[in-house]
Amino acid sequence: MAYQVKNSKGTTYYLHANRRTTSTGKQQVLYFFSKTVKKGAIDALPEGYVVSEASSGLPLLKRAA
């Protein structure tokens, strides 16, 4: 089951991770939320991150302070 967040407007979003290699060969992980479960959905919130919400209602993944 993918990690899900319900925003203040009642819409459910699912967390995804996209792993890619940069042109310098470094591994990078991009996290994003989607309204549907797609390839790359992850089951848990990454360690050291918290979920906040933009004024538009879109959930954002931020590093914990």
PyMOL commands that set and color helices and strands:
alter all, ss='L'
color gray80, all
select strands_A, chain A and resi 4-6+12-21+27-34+49-53+59-63
alter strands_A, ss='S'
color yellow, strands_A
deselect
rebuild
show_as cartoon
